[in-house]
Amino acid sequence: MRLKHYHFILLFSLLSACSTTEKVQIYKKPEIKTQKKVQQKTYTASELYNNARIKRGADKIQLLYLSRDKALIEENWQLLESICTDLISSQKSDNVQNTLYLSLSLYQQDLYSNALSLLDKLNDKLTSPNHYYWHQLVSGKIYAKQELTLQAVPYFFRASETAQQHGIDATGLNQKLWNELTKLPSETLEKINSGSSIQQGWINLALYSQLYIGDPVSLHSAMNNWQRRYPKHPASFALPEKMKNLMAIEPYLLKKLVVILPEEGKNKRIGLAVKNGILAASEINNHAEIHFINSFDSVEKMNSKIKQIKPDFIIGPLLKANIDKIKESEILANYPSIFLNNSSEQNHSLEHYFFALSPEHELTQAINHFLAKKYKKPLLLAPQNKSGQRLIKSFLEQWQLYSTTQPEVGFYADKKDMQNQVKRLLEVDESKKRINKIKLLFRDKVKNETRSRRDIDVIYLIGDAIQTRLLKPYFDVNISTFSEKIPLYASSKSHSLQVDKTEKRDLAGLYFTEIPWMLPQGHTQPELRALFDQLWPQQGDLQQRLFAMGYDAVKLIPQLRQLSTLSGKTVQGLTGLLSINDQGQIHRQLQWARYYRKSIKTQNLKEIKPTPLFLQPTDNTD
């Protein structure tokens, strides 16, 4: 977003050039001559800077300051960097002020690490409130640009408090702070609801907006109470506009619903699973009139049916190929829709949403947890197929954004190859070779025990339920008994309600992510679960997950606009804690769980969005 230069000038004194006027001559005749106006030349920042470079002393400094302020107005960030560098090296200027301007220019050029490094050096030199405000504002913007909201808001809070105390114009900051707070879920807002009156005012305003969005009467009452509690608060200037925007968000009224699913061929069973979830949710939540359309129909036939029905909302298709086909024909261009998968094309509609049971969400959760626990060297093991390779690649791409350590990676071709890969990755084979060499040196029997490598501190398994049950014991027996136990994690692919009916002992200690619907203690609809088990006792794991997906798709419809407006707002569903990003993608946060000898128990594991590598402080120690 382009930054308005007015919000960056910190009330420093500005130098100005003198203007000249032409004298007016009066003749004897009573004739009035109009004065000729002289157009004063307006110099660009580049021209002023070039003139400064050929000057010396005070003239040079004066022109550098003029070119600096002009570059700020023109938003010529590269030139601003050069000017500020020259001013700092001159040692005849306010180096704190110019370093702040320099950090701004670096931020605008996406040189975030360099900008932060400069700002860190100023921490003990910020004696002016204007300087401190500027320092906190730019620091917060750097973290916000990386979507590190929790790191950004403390800087914004301190800038807001400084602006309030010293009468600094903080219009740009206020809007930015509000945007960041709306990204945080209500649970996080409640945890940080402390500190100064300014901070609590901001947080409570964000909380009220989330809690009462879609309920105009309660929202109006809450906002009035907020105004009485926080008079003259920095957020007050935009309060009427916020209320107007939030109250204008009306939920979708669902009377007619069209659902596009496969009703024939090899995908008929998975289409039926989604259909059962949609029917169950409609029966419980809204009793909408539902019309099902076969996704195998021609585009023309589907279009004709939709025009005839005139639905309020559309769910589907389920298969990515069908989504692309329908989007190309623009059948759904004028209808709000939830596509039950991702699309190959970019979303250009504010009323189109994408709901996919994507395993990549689980990888992100695992990485956020690993880095929160300060694990440094993961070991990844996956099947040698397209899915395994895709997920490993996704994990590595995400991991390398936050760590310089390269994870250890292995692929197994089949069941027989599993043990070999485990021994290779843990370097147990190398230990055995060393033992055999020592045995050859001694005639007497040598007491020995193999050693596994000690730099691996966490293991992540990618595989289905049967593969995971074979792999877990191999790690148990090949990790040295005198080494620290390495925690093992897996994705939801490792969990199966059908396979879990047998003994769980082999998986004891394994952590995994799963949708709440598939967990004994995690689902929020126990009565629905009991009814499902009674009606469809033989449903497979995939069918159960798709049932939950269909159910959540209907449940989300009345709240889609609210979730889209406030990215921090979440809804608990059968498939996880649901939110929507700015691309209309429905994001799932799954539940952590752990295997015990005879049971599975849900876990609350720590997750924090990590700081990108280029923003992390460098270690200068030898």
Solvent accessible surface area in square Angstrom, and as a share of the most:
residue,aa,sasa,rsa
1,M,181,0.81
2,R,193,0.70
3,L,18,0.09
4,K,135,0.57
5,H,29,0.13
6,Y,152,0.58
7,H,40,0.18
8,F,3,0.01
9,I,44,0.22
10,L,4,0.02
11,L,124,0.62
12,F,36,0.15
13,S,105,0.68
14,L,104,0.52
15,L,82,0.41
16,S,94,0.61
17,A,72,0.56
18,C,124,0.74
19,S,83,0.53
20,T,120,0.70
21,T,124,0.72
22,E,90,0.40
23,K,190,0.81
24,V,84,0.48
25,Q,132,0.59
26,I,160,0.81
27,Y,125,0.48
28,K,209,0.89
29,K,143,0.60
30,P,140,0.88
31,E,101,0.45
32,I,165,0.84
33,K,109,0.46
34,T,124,0.72
35,Q,95,0.42
36,K,160,0.68
37,K,184,0.78
38,V,102,0.59
39,Q,170,0.75
40,Q,111,0.50
41,K,122,0.52
42,T,103,0.60
43,Y,90,0.34
44,T,62,0.36
45,A,0,0.00
46,S,51,0.33
47,E,69,0.31
48,L,21,0.11
49,Y,21,0.08
50,N,79,0.41
51,N,53,0.27
52,A,0,0.00
53,R,149,0.54
54,I,139,0.71
55,K,87,0.37
56,R,215,0.78
57,G,38,0.37
58,A,84,0.65
59,D,84,0.44
60,K,58,0.24
61,I,24,0.12
62,Q,78,0.35
63,L,32,0.16
64,L,1,0.00
65,Y,38,0.14
66,L,33,0.16
67,S,0,0.00
68,R,2,0.01
69,D,19,0.10
70,K,54,0.23
71,A,0,0.00
72,L,0,0.00
73,I,84,0.43
74,E,73,0.33
75,E,33,0.15
76,N,56,0.29
77,W,34,0.12
78,Q,132,0.59
79,L,24,0.12
80,L,0,0.00
81,E,49,0.22
82,S,44,0.28
83,I,0,0.00
84,C,0,0.00
85,T,69,0.40
86,D,46,0.24
87,L,0,0.00
88,I,46,0.23
89,S,81,0.52
90,S,33,0.21
91,Q,153,0.68
92,K,148,0.63
93,S,23,0.15
94,D,57,0.30
95,N,62,0.32
96,V,26,0.15
97,Q,10,0.04
98,N,0,0.00
99,T,14,0.08
100,L,1,0.00
101,Y,3,0.01
102,L,18,0.09
103,S,0,0.00
104,L,0,0.00
105,S,0,0.00
106,L,13,0.06
107,Y,17,0.06
108,Q,44,0.19
109,Q,53,0.23
110,D,85,0.44
111,L,73,0.36
112,Y,18,0.07
113,S,47,0.31
114,N,79,0.41
115,A,0,0.00
116,L,17,0.08
117,S,54,0.35
118,L,38,0.19
119,L,1,0.00
120,D,87,0.45
121,K,136,0.58
122,L,10,0.05
123,N,94,0.48
124,D,124,0.64
125,K,110,0.47
126,L,29,0.14
127,T,130,0.76
128,S,31,0.20
129,P,51,0.32
130,N,31,0.16
131,H,14,0.06
132,Y,67,0.26
133,Y,3,0.01
134,W,1,0.00
135,H,6,0.03
136,Q,9,0.04
137,L,2,0.01
138,V,0,0.00
139,S,2,0.02
140,G,0,0.00
141,K,12,0.05
142,I,0,0.00
143,Y,29,0.11
144,A,5,0.04
145,K,102,0.43
146,Q,36,0.16
147,E,112,0.50
148,L,1,0.00
149,T,13,0.07
150,L,80,0.40
151,Q,48,0.22
152,A,0,0.00
153,V,3,0.02
154,P,51,0.32
155,Y,52,0.20
156,F,0,0.00
157,F,6,0.03
158,R,91,0.33
159,A,0,0.00
160,S,1,0.01
161,E,35,0.16
162,T,12,0.07
163,A,6,0.05
164,Q,81,0.36
165,Q,135,0.60
166,H,99,0.44
167,G,67,0.64
168,I,18,0.09
169,D,92,0.48
170,A,11,0.09
171,T,63,0.36
172,G,22,0.21
173,L,1,0.00
174,N,12,0.06
175,Q,86,0.38
176,K,41,0.17
177,L,0,0.00
178,W,25,0.09
179,N,55,0.28
180,E,1,0.00
181,L,0,0.00
182,T,14,0.08
183,K,80,0.34
184,L,11,0.05
185,P,39,0.24
186,S,23,0.15
187,E,91,0.41
188,T,29,0.17
189,L,0,0.00
190,E,102,0.46
191,K,170,0.72
192,I,42,0.21
193,N,49,0.25
194,S,63,0.41
195,G,54,0.52
196,S,46,0.30
197,S,73,0.47
198,I,26,0.13
199,Q,33,0.15
200,Q,52,0.23
201,G,0,0.00
202,W,1,0.00
203,I,0,0.00
204,N,11,0.06
205,L,0,0.00
206,A,1,0.01
207,L,13,0.06
208,Y,46,0.18
209,S,0,0.00
210,Q,7,0.03
211,L,101,0.50
212,Y,75,0.28
213,I,11,0.05
214,G,29,0.27
215,D,61,0.32
216,P,68,0.43
217,V,124,0.71
218,S,36,0.23
219,L,1,0.00
220,H,88,0.39
221,S,58,0.37
222,A,8,0.06
223,M,0,0.00
224,N,46,0.23
225,N,70,0.36
226,W,1,0.00
227,Q,77,0.34
228,R,174,0.64
229,R,144,0.52
230,Y,16,0.06
231,P,99,0.62
232,K,178,0.75
233,H,9,0.04
234,P,18,0.11
235,A,0,0.00
236,S,33,0.21
237,F,109,0.45
238,A,14,0.11
239,L,0,0.00
240,P,89,0.56
241,E,94,0.42
242,K,18,0.08
243,M,23,0.10
244,K,138,0.58
245,N,80,0.41
246,L,9,0.04
247,M,53,0.23
248,A,74,0.57
249,I,25,0.13
250,E,118,0.53
251,P,46,0.29
252,Y,19,0.07
253,L,138,0.69
254,L,23,0.11
255,K,149,0.63
256,K,73,0.31
257,L,0,0.00
258,V,0,0.00
259,V,0,0.00
260,I,0,0.00
261,L,4,0.02
262,P,3,0.02
263,E,73,0.33
264,E,85,0.38
265,G,55,0.53
266,K,188,0.80
267,N,29,0.15
268,K,111,0.47
269,R,160,0.59
270,I,31,0.16
271,G,2,0.02
272,L,92,0.46
273,A,5,0.04
274,V,0,0.00
275,K,62,0.26
276,N,22,0.11
277,G,0,0.00
278,I,0,0.00
279,L,77,0.38
280,A,21,0.17
281,A,0,0.00
282,S,5,0.03
283,E,115,0.51
284,I,95,0.48
285,N,74,0.38
286,N,45,0.23
287,H,131,0.59
288,A,15,0.11
289,E,88,0.39
290,I,37,0.19
291,H,55,0.25
292,F,56,0.23
293,I,3,0.01
294,N,20,0.10
295,S,1,0.01
296,F,99,0.41
297,D,22,0.11
298,S,60,0.39
299,V,33,0.19
300,E,128,0.57
301,K,103,0.44
302,M,1,0.00
303,N,44,0.23
304,S,67,0.43
305,K,68,0.29
306,I,0,0.00
307,K,126,0.53
308,Q,151,0.67
309,I,26,0.13
310,K,148,0.63
311,P,11,0.07
312,D,53,0.27
313,F,0,0.00
314,I,0,0.00
315,I,0,0.00
316,G,0,0.00
317,P,0,0.00
318,L,10,0.05
319,L,47,0.24
320,K,92,0.39
321,A,76,0.59
322,N,22,0.11
323,I,0,0.00
324,D,27,0.14
325,K,73,0.31
326,I,0,0.00
327,K,36,0.15
328,E,126,0.56
329,S,47,0.30
330,E,123,0.55
331,I,11,0.06
332,L,4,0.02
333,A,55,0.42
334,N,139,0.71
335,Y,42,0.16
336,P,17,0.11
337,S,0,0.00
338,I,0,0.00
339,F,0,0.00
340,L,2,0.01
341,N,41,0.21
342,N,50,0.25
343,S,23,0.15
344,S,86,0.56
345,E,76,0.34
346,Q,119,0.53
347,N,26,0.13
348,H,163,0.73
349,S,34,0.22
350,L,170,0.85
351,E,61,0.27
352,H,12,0.05
353,Y,5,0.02
354,F,9,0.04
355,F,0,0.00
356,A,11,0.08
357,L,49,0.24
358,S,16,0.11
359,P,36,0.23
360,E,47,0.21
361,H,36,0.16
362,E,7,0.03
363,L,3,0.02
364,T,47,0.28
365,Q,7,0.03
366,A,1,0.00
367,I,1,0.00
368,N,24,0.12
369,H,4,0.02
370,F,0,0.00
371,L,37,0.18
372,A,20,0.15
373,K,104,0.44
374,K,159,0.67
375,Y,32,0.12
376,K,140,0.59
377,K,35,0.15
378,P,0,0.00
379,L,0,0.00
380,L,0,0.00
381,L,0,0.00
382,A,0,0.00
383,P,13,0.08
384,Q,92,0.41
385,N,71,0.36
386,K,180,0.76
387,S,42,0.27
388,G,1,0.01
389,Q,79,0.35
390,R,118,0.43
391,L,4,0.02
392,I,5,0.03
393,K,127,0.54
394,S,18,0.11
395,F,0,0.00
396,L,33,0.16
397,E,96,0.43
398,Q,39,0.17
399,W,1,0.00
400,Q,83,0.37
401,L,104,0.52
402,Y,31,0.12
403,S,18,0.11
404,T,118,0.68
405,T,45,0.26
406,Q,96,0.43
407,P,6,0.04
408,E,45,0.20
409,V,40,0.23
410,G,2,0.02
411,F,53,0.22
412,Y,3,0.01
413,A,76,0.59
414,D,77,0.40
415,K,126,0.54
416,K,179,0.76
417,D,30,0.16
418,M,2,0.01
419,Q,63,0.28
420,N,90,0.46
421,Q,30,0.13
422,V,0,0.00
423,K,39,0.17
424,R,115,0.42
425,L,1,0.01
426,L,0,0.00
427,E,72,0.32
428,V,2,0.01
429,D,57,0.29
430,E,80,0.36
431,S,4,0.03
432,K,82,0.35
433,K,116,0.49
434,R,131,0.48
435,I,25,0.13
436,N,83,0.43
437,K,139,0.59
438,I,81,0.41
439,K,88,0.37
440,L,155,0.77
441,L,138,0.69
442,F,118,0.49
443,R,248,0.90
444,D,117,0.61
445,K,199,0.84
446,V,41,0.23
447,K,200,0.85
448,N,69,0.35
449,E,88,0.40
450,T,42,0.25
451,R,129,0.47
452,S,7,0.04
453,R,40,0.15
454,R,164,0.60
455,D,70,0.36
456,I,6,0.03
457,D,43,0.22
458,V,0,0.00
459,I,0,0.00
460,Y,1,0.00
461,L,0,0.00
462,I,2,0.01
463,G,1,0.01
464,D,63,0.32
465,A,7,0.06
466,I,95,0.48
467,Q,44,0.19
468,T,0,0.00
469,R,34,0.13
470,L,63,0.31
471,L,0,0.00
472,K,12,0.05
473,P,41,0.26
474,Y,54,0.21
475,F,0,0.00
476,D,72,0.37
477,V,111,0.64
478,N,16,0.08
479,I,24,0.12
480,S,8,0.05
481,T,118,0.69
482,F,92,0.38
483,S,21,0.14
484,E,154,0.69
485,K,170,0.72
486,I,13,0.07
487,P,34,0.21
488,L,10,0.05
489,Y,4,0.02
490,A,0,0.00
491,S,7,0.04
492,S,13,0.08
493,K,84,0.35
494,S,0,0.00
495,H,4,0.02
496,S,7,0.05
497,L,47,0.23
498,Q,66,0.30
499,V,42,0.24
500,D,11,0.05
501,K,157,0.67
502,T,93,0.54
503,E,101,0.45
504,K,42,0.18
505,R,126,0.46
506,D,82,0.43
507,L,1,0.01
508,A,30,0.23
509,G,16,0.16
510,L,0,0.00
511,Y,36,0.14
512,F,0,0.00
513,T,2,0.01
514,E,0,0.00
515,I,4,0.02
516,P,6,0.04
517,W,1,0.00
518,M,2,0.01
519,L,3,0.01
520,P,81,0.51
521,Q,113,0.50
522,G,16,0.16
523,H,35,0.16
524,T,71,0.41
525,Q,49,0.22
526,P,86,0.54
527,E,150,0.67
528,L,10,0.05
529,R,25,0.09
530,A,64,0.49
531,L,90,0.45
532,F,5,0.02
533,D,69,0.36
534,Q,139,0.62
535,L,97,0.49
536,W,71,0.25
537,P,79,0.50
538,Q,163,0.73
539,Q,41,0.18
540,G,23,0.22
541,D,32,0.16
542,L,96,0.48
543,Q,21,0.09
544,Q,10,0.05
545,R,35,0.13
546,L,12,0.06
547,F,3,0.01
548,A,0,0.00
549,M,4,0.02
550,G,0,0.00
551,Y,2,0.01
552,D,0,0.00
553,A,0,0.00
554,V,0,0.00
555,K,53,0.22
556,L,1,0.01
557,I,0,0.00
558,P,53,0.33
559,Q,51,0.23
560,L,0,0.00
561,R,84,0.31
562,Q,16,0.07
563,L,0,0.00
564,S,51,0.33
565,T,68,0.39
566,L,5,0.03
567,S,44,0.28
568,G,1,0.01
569,K,31,0.13
570,T,39,0.23
571,V,14,0.08
572,Q,71,0.32
573,G,1,0.01
574,L,3,0.01
575,T,0,0.00
576,G,1,0.01
577,L,47,0.24
578,L,2,0.01
579,S,21,0.13
580,I,4,0.02
581,N,60,0.31
582,D,134,0.70
583,Q,81,0.36
584,G,9,0.09
585,Q,78,0.35
586,I,3,0.01
587,H,66,0.29
588,R,7,0.02
589,Q,74,0.33
590,L,8,0.04
591,Q,48,0.21
592,W,8,0.03
593,A,0,0.00
594,R,65,0.24
595,Y,0,0.00
596,Y,73,0.28
597,R,146,0.53
598,K,169,0.72
599,S,42,0.27
600,I,11,0.06
601,K,93,0.39
602,T,47,0.27
603,Q,36,0.16
604,N,153,0.78
605,L,41,0.20
606,K,115,0.49
607,E,49,0.22
608,I,72,0.37
609,K,87,0.37
610,P,13,0.08
611,T,34,0.20
612,P,15,0.09
613,L,61,0.30
614,F,92,0.38
615,L,10,0.05
616,Q,62,0.28
617,P,132,0.83
618,T,113,0.66
619,D,116,0.60
620,N,133,0.68
621,T,107,0.62
622,D,193,1.00
